[in-house]
Amino acid sequence: MGRDMADYKNELVGDHPSIVDLNRLISRVATSPARTVLIYGETGTGKGLVARLIHGLSSRKDKEFVDINCAAIPASLLESELFGHEKGAFTGAVDRKLGLIEAANHGTVFLDEIREMDLTLQAKLLSLLDTHQFRRVGAVRSTTVEARFIAATNKILLSEVNAGAFREDLYYRLQVVAINIPALRDRGDDVLTLSRHFIARYNTIYNRNIRGLSDEVTGIFLRYDWPGNVRELENLLERIFILEDEDIVLPKHLPDRIIRTVRAGGTEARVAGPGKLQSAAGNFHEATADFQRKLVARALTEANGNVQDAAKALGISRHALRHQMQKLGL
């Protein structure tokens, strides 16, 4: 996500219980002898950051952290990149080359998007995890390596196993320690905590003095689903620092797609400010609010008043539901 671990003071930023628990788990795993870790999370949630935190909090922190994106390297080259090759192993192999795994000896190997690794290479990775040994392409002797392997994916690997796209034995080998990173939309007010964090960070980087979010933007941020998660939030705020001049983040600074998405979720029509969106007729707002009120009331009734269960049934976060309840007078 393009930031240094020092920005996070060795933990993820956030006050939501899921993040508090996640920080504890990261610390526990980092100081454990676990040699394999599997990180699940949607795109943009910070899987790479969690991997770096595990490395940075471990006894391996002074050794190499090797970041390998399995989707970014062509399958035909990935084996050589991972394991290295001997001189003459194939056309163009004019010298011996050490692989990335060997470079991470006594350190940490981060295999991002592990699902994109082909089945043949998955078998070789499994053998390495079991024996601590591998062969460079074209070698006749094995090389020993001691490293922690952290894999990450935004896919449900068990579904990939059932579909024949991922080896079942490797899945269970990696699944010994699994970490799940929650989506930003499920973290309540953390979107505001992270916004303050990024604003402070970019005030320093860009020598600005942006004070924070306007009340309208605060409401929009809390209602938006953030499909790109923390990465989307950070990139949006950095863009505002670069392109906008005001000392507060205003609705007019936000992309139209965010405004449209929030409107489609039942937000007031004027969230984008004057000149962007015109308010609809009063009877439209009244009818929309009445429909929302009935929908939320029904969900709460069926959930016996349990806000968490009602929010889940509606497909929104608990905080978003509480906001709607307050707005609708429930």
BANUKOL-461530 format. One record per atom (N, C-alpha, C): residue in three letters; x negated, y negated, z negated. Coordinates in steps of 0.001 Angstrom, whole numbers, plus 500000, padded with zeros to 6 digits. Example, Ala and Ser with C-alpha at 12.3 -4.5 7.8 and 13.67 -1.06 7.14 Angstrom:
<pts>
ALA486810505690492200ALA487700504500492200ALA486800503300492200SER487150502250492920SER486330501060492860SER487100499970492130
</pts>
This chain:
<pts>
MET499193501190500000MET500000500000500000MET499155498753500000GLY497880498907500201GLY497042497763500443GLY496667496968499218ARG496675497568498032ARG496310496809496849ARG495324497603496013ASP494582496907495190ASP493588497532494346ASP494242498050493069MET493705499137492528MET494278499689491306MET494234498699490161ALA493253497782490171ALA493141496824489082ALA494398495966488960ASP495119495785490070ASP496347494999490038ASP497392495644489140TYR497280496920488916TYR498290497640488164TYR497831497999486747LYS496642497582486375LYS496134497846485031LYS496287499325484672ASN495965500174485626ASN495965501623485447ASN497345502216485172GLU498391501529485616GLU499720502129485542GLU500625501449486551LEU501721502111486867LEU502699501533487764LEU503437500397487067VAL503721499337487796VAL504480498220487255VAL505953498585487215GLY506583498358486077GLY508012498628485957GLY508394498965484534ASP509633498627484176ASP510140498879482829ASP511243499923482806HIS511666500378483986HIS512723501376484034HIS512245502661483352PRO513129503350482614PRO512707504585481923PRO512023505597482825SER512450505683484082SER511822506643484995SER510362506291485255ILE510036504996485264ILE508656504564485498ILE507834504706484227VAL508446504439483081VAL507752504661481800VAL507360506137481682ASP508307507021481987ASP508025508462481939ASP506982508847482986LEU507060508248484158LEU506114508568485224LEU504698508157484837ASN504536507004484218ASN503209506577483780ASN502618507545482743ARG503486508027481856ARG503010509019480881ARG502557510291481598LEU503343510728482571LEU503014511950483305LEU501718511777484081ILE501523510634484716ILE500288510370485459ILE499085510484484545SER499176509875483362SER498066509928482411SER497807511358481946ARG498873512095481696ARG498748513476481231ARG498091514346482297VAL498548514199483539VAL498004515005484636VAL496551514629484903ALA496253513326484861ALA494899512859485164ALA493866513456484234THR494203513571482968THR493241514065481982THR493308515573481792SER494166516238482552SER494287517694482474SER493287518346483433PRO493101519658483305PRO492200520351484244PRO492888520746485557ALA494129520319485773ALA494874520714486968ALA494095520384488233ARG493943521372489108ARG493188521169490348ARG494084520855491531THR495385521097491393THR496310520756492475THR497480519970491905VAL497879518942492632VAL499014518103492247VAL499815517827493517LEU501138517874493408LEU502003517572494545LEU502872516373494194ILE502831515341495037ILE503590514117494805ILE504712514027495832TYR505938513870495332TYR507098513656496189TYR507516512190496083GLY507992511637497200GLY508508510283497154GLY508851509785498540GLU509844508931498614GLU510201508338499896GLU509063507453500405THR509094507146501684THR508112506243502263THR508145504910501526GLY506960504437501127GLY506864503139500494GLY506987503135498988THR507164504300498369THR507319504334496912THR505979504247496184GLY504884504527496869GLY503575504404496233GLY502892505723495939LYS503045506701496832LYS502419508005496602LYS500901507889496589GLY500361507080497498GLY498912506888497521GLY498417506210496265LEU499178505262495772LEU498799504564494541LEU498777505524493358VAL499798506384493262VAL499835507370492172VAL498626508296492257ALA498275508708493467ALA497095509568493633ALA495831508855493149ARG495693507588493493ARG494519506823493055ARG494510506615491543LEU495674506421490961LEU495748506279489509LEU495317507568488821ILE495773508708489337ILE495360509994488755ILE493842510128488817HIS493273509781489967HIS491815509847490104HIS491134508867489143GLY491634507638489095GLY490988506608488292GLY491072506836486801LEU492052507598486364LEU492204507892484935LEU491542509206484537SER490942509879485504SER490368511203485242SER488859511127485025SER488283512241484640SER486834512315484472SER486118512285485812ARG486865512342486909ARG486291512311488253ARG486180510891488802LYS486548509901488011LYS486703508531488521LYS485436507954489145ASP484272508443488741ASP483024507925489305ASP482590508684490562LYS483359509686490926LYS483085510444492148LYS483997509945493271GLU483872510573494435GLU484592510094495607GLU486092510391495533PHE486870509435496012PHE488291509639496280PHE488446509577497791VAL488786510706498405VAL488873510781499869VAL490333510863500276ASP490775509856501009ASP492167509717501432ASP492306510217502870ILE493103511261503084ILE493280511868504402ILE494757511877504753ASN495120511187505814ASN496502511199506285ASN496627512278507353CYS497299513355507009CYS497370514511507904CYS498158514212509176ALA498987513170509149ALA499765512823510336ALA499007511892511265ALA497944511258510744ALA497225510261511537ALA496086510860512353ILE495715512100512054ILE494609512759512747ILE495186513857513639PRO494881513866514930PRO495405514914515821PRO495087516301515277ALA496045517214515420ALA495883518572514886ALA494607519227515387SER494213518934516633SER493020519549517214SER491736519072516546LEU491801517931515862LEU490606517372515228LEU490622517512513709LEU491791517808513149LEU491927517775511692LEU491026518781510993GLU490903519983511549GLU490055520987510900GLU488621520508510806SER488097519949511886SER486727519445511879SER486574518283510912GLU487591517416510843GLU487531516281509924GLU487525516757508475LEU488324517763508196LEU488414518269506826LEU487192519070506415PHE486804520008507263PHE485782520981506875PHE484409520722507484GLY484332519821508462GLY483059519585509125GLY482775520636510182HIS481646520499510867HIS481289521493511876HIS479775521600512012GLU479344522706512574GLU477929522935512840GLU477575522405514233LYS476326522135514426LYS475854521713515740LYS476168522796516772GLY476756522377517893GLY477081523315518959GLY478352524104518740ALA479126523768517686ALA480348524526517400ALA481363524383518524PHE481335523266519219PHE482245523033520351PHE481641521917521200THR482179521716522356THR481674520683523251THR481726519324522563GLY480599518665522527GLY480533517363521871GLY479978517426520465ALA479840518624519898ALA479282518757518548ALA477757518785518651VAL477162517609518826VAL475721517534519060VAL474922517594517772ASP475583517382516645ASP474911517452515341ASP475836518104514329ARG475249518569513233ARG476078519052512132ARG476809517860511507LYS478058518083511151LYS478847517030510511LYS479475517574509233LEU479278516853508124LEU479919517226506877LEU481376516760506913GLY482276517585506398GLY483687517241506404GLY484076516375505216LEU485276515854505260LEU485762514964504201LEU485912515694502875ILE486272516979502928ILE486419517743501689ILE485069517912501002GLU484045518188501785GLU482707518334501206GLU482228517012500618ALA482613515904501256ALA482223514584500748ALA482875514286499405ALA483969514960499113ALA484698514718497868ALA484307515686496765ASN483201516397496916ASN482778517360495905ASN482711516701494528HIS483381517321493554HIS483495516821492172HIS484398515597492059GLY485028515229493155GLY485942514097493138GLY487362514545493426THR488076513734494225THR489488513982494507THR489746513894496006VAL490483514858496523VAL490940514843497914VAL492439514546497905PHE492839513503498614PHE494248513157498723PHE494738513487500119LEU495625514459500220LEU496168514913501495LEU497570514338501653ASP497659513166502265ASP498948512522502464ASP499672513168503645GLU500988513208503558GLU501833513817504593GLU501381515258504888ILE501261516020503834ILE500772517400503923ILE501654518252504829ARG502927517913504940ARG503830518693505792ARG503373518697507249GLU502631517687507684GLU502225517587509083GLU501031518482509417MET500457519113508435MET499346520048508682MET499896521327509303ASP499254521805510370ASP499804522993511039ASP499575524246510201LEU500298525313510548LEU500318526517509715LEU498955527184509619THR498182527153510699THR496853527769510673THR495951527063509675LEU495978525753509697LEU495149524986508778LEU495667525104507349GLN496979525245507204GLN497547525472505868GLN496958526737505245ALA496784527776506061ALA496212529031505560ALA494783528819505089LYS494004528021505823LYS492617527757505430LYS492561526905504170LEU493509525975504037LEU493561525169502818LEU493892526044501622LEU494838526959501788LEU495193527867500699LEU493990528688500266SER493242529195501223SER492038529966500897SER491045529125500116LEU490881527861500511LEU489969526962499794LEU490445526747498357LEU491740526534498173LEU492254526309496826LEU492059527530495937ASP492146528715496529ASP492016529947495750ASP490566530318495454THR489664530040496398THR488281530518496271THR487260529412496010HIS487659528154496207HIS486740527006496108HIS485706527029497235GLN485937527824498258GLN484966527932499346GLN485648527732500706PHE484850527268501667PHE485345527091503033PHE484164527239503985ARG484448527351505256ARG483402527387506281ARG483576526210507220ARG482467525536507484ARG482509524516508524ARG482830525197509854VAL483424524459510776VAL483710525006512100VAL482393525444512740GLY482333526717513134GLY481124527252513753GLY480120527813512781ALA480386527753511468ALA479430528253510465ALA479655529738510211VAL478604530413509749VAL478714531824509382VAL478677531999507867ARG478282530959507156ARG478228531028505695ARG479230530046505087SER479687530418503919SER480666529578503230SER479978528494502407THR480677527417502195THR480219526307501364THR481157526188500171THR480603525971498999THR481407525856497784THR481668524388497474VAL482890524095497067VAL483241522730496700VAL484143522776495467GLU483954521799494586GLU484800521686493398GLU485455520312493452ALA486760520283493625ALA487466519007493738ALA488910519192493299ARG489545518080492964ARG490983518102492709ARG491697517750494011PHE492744518488494331PHE493506518260495560PHE494887517715495191ILE495166516528495685ILE496481515918495499ILE497144515835496865ALA498294516459496997ALA499045516421498253ALA500290515570498058ALA500756514959499136ALA501948514119499045ALA502824514334500257THR504122514150500049THR505075514308501150THR506344513533500849ASN507026513112501919ASN508352512517501756ASN509433513502502196LYS509025514744502420LYS509957515797502824LYS510259516709501631ILE511362517434501717ILE511664518476500733ILE510940519730501198LEU509816520034500575LEU508973521107501091LEU509649522466501061LEU510500522702500074LEU511170524002500034LEU512057524179501258SER512671523096501716SER513464523170502950SER512570523452504140GLU511357522879504127GLU510406523123505203GLU509939524575505181VAL509790525137503977VAL509431526556503851VAL510536527416504451ASN511775527110504101ASN512911527886504608ASN513047527766506121ALA512579526646506668ALA512649526440508118ALA511442527024508838GLY510501527580508085GLY509313528179508677GLY508249527179509075ALA508366525950508593ALA507408524900508967ALA506313524709507931PHE506440525366506779PHE505419525238505728PHE505265526580505044ARG504018526943504751ARG503738528248504158ARG504285528326502738GLU504988529395502453GLU505572529566501126GLU504495529711500058ASP503420530442500367ASP502376530642499360ASP501645529336499044LEU501431528502500050LEU500797527213499803LEU501738526308499012TYR503011526372499321TYR504000525568498587TYR503916525865497096TYR503933527141496737TYR503908527496495316TYR502545527186494688ARG501502527212495502ARG500167526869494979ARG500090525382494635LEU500706524560495477LEU500684523121495248LEU501699522681494192GLN502764523436494051GLN503904523049493227GLN503648523214491736VAL502475523691491341VAL502185523927489922VAL502439522661489108VAL501925521530489588VAL502188520235488959VAL502809519339490021ALA504090519026489858ALA504799518192490828ALA505216516876490180ILE505023515790490912ILE505376514456490435ILE506379513849491411ASN507481513365490896ASN508503512735491726ASN508526511236491452ILE508375510428492497ILE508410508978492351ILE509807508488492719PRO510483507779491826PRO511845507328492142PRO511848506242493204ALA512919506184493965ALA513105505111494940ALA513358503800494207LEU513003502698494829LEU513179501387494193LEU514651501124493882ARG515554501583494728ARG516981501323494509ARG517500501994493243ASP516759502978492726ASP517168503696491519ASP516464503195490267ARG515761502057490395ARG514955501571489275ARG515515500315488618GLY516802500014488848GLY517446498900488174GLY516735497573488384ASP516437496882487271ASP515837495550487326ASP514365495561487739ASP513794496715487974ASP512373496760488343ASP512075495978489619VAL513080495807490482VAL512857495002491682VAL512498493572491294LEU513040493092490189LEU512715491746489719LEU511360491733489020THR511075492761488254THR509762492874487601THR508650492928488643LEU508849493737489681LEU507864493838490752LEU507752492532491528SER508873491849491724SER508833490561492426SER507966489571491664ARG508144489504490355ARG507303488604489543ARG505836488989489654HIS505587490285489651HIS504205490778489756HIS503577490355491085PHE504286490573492175PHE503740490238493492PHE503631488731493692ILE504584487982493177ILE504513486527493294ILE503293485999492558ALA503034486508491353ALA501837486091490615ALA500572486469491378ARG500585487645491960ARG499413488114492700ARG499141487233493912TYR500180486948494691TYR499969486181495916TYR499826484679495646ASN500304484212494519ASN499980482836494132ASN498472482661494001THR497820483680493440THR496358483633493287THR495664483786494634ILE496097484753495422ILE495441485026496698ILE495578483851497664TYR496788483274497742TYR497043482224498721TYR496997480814498126ASN496584480721496865ASN496475479421496192ASN497787478652496282ARG498863479330495949ARG500199478719495962ARG500731478624494536ASN501913478064494402ASN502568477977493095ASN504065478213493254ILE504407479365493863ILE505811479746493990ILE506313480184492611ARG507424479570492184ARG507899479761490813ARG508673481060490613GLY509252481594491683GLY510020482823491540GLY511143482895492549LEU512179483657492225LEU513325483858493097LEU514451482915492695SER515172482401493681SER516379481639493374SER517434482603492837ASP518481482052492216ASP519548482902491679ASP520207483713492790GLU520401483081493963GLU521022483805495071GLU520156484973495527VAL518864484739495632VAL517956485806496061VAL517895486900495007THR517927486527493738THR517957487535492675THR519141488479492866GLY520310487912493145GLY521486488746493381GLY521342489621494604ILE520782489060495659ILE520580489828496888ILE519608490971496647PHE518504490692495974PHE517504491731495704PHE518107492874494890LEU518991492536493941LEU519588493573493103LEU520615494412493861ARG521201493844494908ARG522226494573495664ARG521678495292496883TYR520515494881497349TYR519922495501498538TYR519356496874498179ASP519411497809499123ASP519003499198498849ASP517497499453498970TRP516760498552499594TRP515304498690499774TRP514912500040500367PRO515316500314501617PRO514938501596502238PRO513431501775502378GLY512685500657502470GLY511226500747502541GLY510549500691501190ASN511379500638500120ASN510897500718498742ASN509919499605498375VAL508969499903497499VAL508076498865496975VAL507255498233498087ARG506869499026499069ARG506090498470500181ARG506894497405500923GLU508178497667501139GLU509030496685501824GLU509115495397501021LEU509296495518499706LEU509386494338498846LEU508099493531498888GLU506976494200498744GLU505703493487498739GLU505443492804500080ASN505681493522501171ASN505435492937502493ASN506335491728502741LEU507587491819502279LEU508512490695502435LEU507997489470501686LEU507580489650500442LEU507120488512499648LEU505827487928500211GLU504926488780500679GLU503696488239501264GLU504011487428502521ARG504941487906503322ARG505348487169504519ARG505869485786504144ILE506650485714503072ILE507183484428502621ILE506057483495502194PHE505063484030501509PHE503912483220501106PHE503198482638502322ILE503117483421503380ILE502377482997504570ILE503169481979505392LEU504491482188505515LEU505263481423506486LEU506115480298505903GLU506430480344504616GLU507367479371504056GLU506650478372503148ASP507265477184502996ASP506626476091502256ASP507242475812500894GLU508487476249500654GLU509144475933499387GLU508443476602498203ASP508702476071497008ASP508068476622495807ASP508980477615495094ILE510037478065495787ILE510921479090495259ILE511428479911496438VAL511677481198496232VAL512152482068497310VAL513654481857497478LEU514057481472498684LEU515438481131498987LEU516053482130499966PRO517377482212500019PRO518020483140500963PRO517580482925502403LYS517328481682502799LYS516947481421504186LYS515592482030504539HIS514813482427503535HIS513511483051503788HIS513637484540504105LEU514804485110503862LEU514975486558504002LEU515371486927505425PRO514949488082505902PRO515348488536507243PRO516865488699507335ASP517408488438508508ASP518844488570508708ASP519344489978508415ARG518493490981508681ARG518936492358508476ARG519247492613506996ILE518504491984506089ILE518780492156504664ILE520106491499504313ILE520324490293504838ILE521584489601504586ILE522755490423505120ARG522612490944506353ARG523691491733506950ARG523974492985506133THR522913493655505681THR523074494885504907THR523798494619503598VAL523408493558502925VAL524041493218501658VAL525498492827501870ARG525774492092502932ARG527155491723503254ARG528000492976503499ALA527431493923504223ALA528183495140504535ALA528518495926503280GLY527751495707502227GLY528010496385500963GLY529023495661500102GLY529617494583500656GLY530665493895499913GLY530203492639499231THR529019492124499613THR528524490909498986THR529250489705499553GLU529220488603498839GLU529860487398499329GLU529261486981500655ALA530080486394501527ALA529665486099502885ALA528665484964502986ARG528550484115501933ARG527693482956502050ARG526329483182501424VAL525887484433501235VAL524618484684500566VAL523442484127501333ALA523577483876502635ALA522443483402503417ALA522297481893503387GLY523229481182502745GLY523080479742502636GLY523675479018503820PRO523753477680503722PRO524358476874504786PRO523657477083506120GLY524461477160507168GLY523903477255508506GLY523597478662508939LYS523605479620508015LYS523290481006508371LYS524557481815508621LEU525417481852507588LEU526653482607507698LEU527786481732507198GLN528898481744507873GLN530037480955507452GLN530955481814506574SER531539481173505567SER532438481926504689SER533681482342505462ALA534176483491505141ALA535373483991505807ALA536606483380505154ALA537753483647505711ALA538990483113505160ALA539211483643503754GLY539916482823502938GLY540108483201501545GLY540822484515501385ASN541825484773502228ASN542573486015502072ASN541699487237502350PHE540697487063503232PHE539764488175503498PHE538981488500502230HIS538460487449501563HIS537684487667500342HIS538545488294499255GLU539781487820499167GLU540667488362498138GLU540953489838498388ALA541210490173499645ALA541497491569499983ALA540272492452499757THR539104491930500134THR537867492696499953THR537587492923498478ALA537731491857497682ALA537482491970496246ALA538467492933495604ASP539730492890496055ASP540739493792495499ASP540397495244495813PHE539927495499497056PHE539542496855497435PHE538359497332496589GLN537355496460496425GLN536192496824495618GLN536597497112494179ARG537476496260493646ARG537909496421492258ARG538587497782492061LYS539459498135492994LYS540152499421492888LYS539173500586493035LEU538208500442493968LEU537237501515494200LEU536372501739492969VAL535868500645492387VAL535013500756491198VAL535821501279490019ALA537036500785489847ALA537881501234488737ALA538171502734488843ARG538445503193490056ARG538725504620490241ARG537495505468489901ALA536312505011490352ALA535086505756490067ALA534840505836488567LEU535075504733487865LEU534877504722486412LEU535887505636485717THR537111505632486206THR538149506487485612THR537794507958485783GLU537392508328487006GLU537052509725487277GLU535798510167486537ALA534941509181486193ALA533717509500485449ALA533906509332483947ASN535184509165483525ASN535502508987482106ASN534718507832481475GLY534536506795482262GLY533870505605481754GLY532363505656481769ASN531777506771482251ASN530319506904482295ASN529780506134483501VAL529061505013483221VAL528609504143484298VAL527612504857485207GLN526717505659484621GLN525714506363485413GLN526381507312486406ASP527372508091485934ASP528059509036486807ASP528888508310487867ALA529512507201487474ALA530303506433488439ALA529410505842489525ALA528247505326489120ALA527303504760490092ALA526843505824491069LYS526584507026490552LYS526147508132491414LYS527231508484492425ALA528472508496491975ALA529581508824492876ALA529747507770493963LEU529445506519493623LEU529577505430494586LEU528345505283495473GLY527255505971495104GLY526036505900495898GLY525238504630495683ILE525359504032494477ILE524590502829494160ILE523891503030492822SER522986502106492472SER522283502212491203SER523204501789490059ARG522856502192488867ARG523651501823487694ARG523682500310487514HIS522520499670487746HIS522479498219487584HIS523358497535488619ALA523334498027489846ALA524178497445490888ALA525656497589490522LEU526022498727489931LEU527415498925489517LEU527782497950488403ARG526898497779487441ARG527186496832486354ARG527355495420486905HIS526534495074487887HIS526647493753488505HIS528014493605489169GLN528450494643489894GLN529746494606490549GLN530872494518489521MET530751495261488413MET531766495215487368MET531903493809486796GLN530761493168486579GLN530797491800486053GLN531428490844487056LYS531041490986488315LYS531556490109489364LYS533058490303489553LEU533522491544489413LEU534927491866489656LEU535791491744488410GLY535158491426487267GLY535902491240486036GLY536358492534485413LEU535577493605485591LEU535944494902485025LEU535164495195483751
</pts>
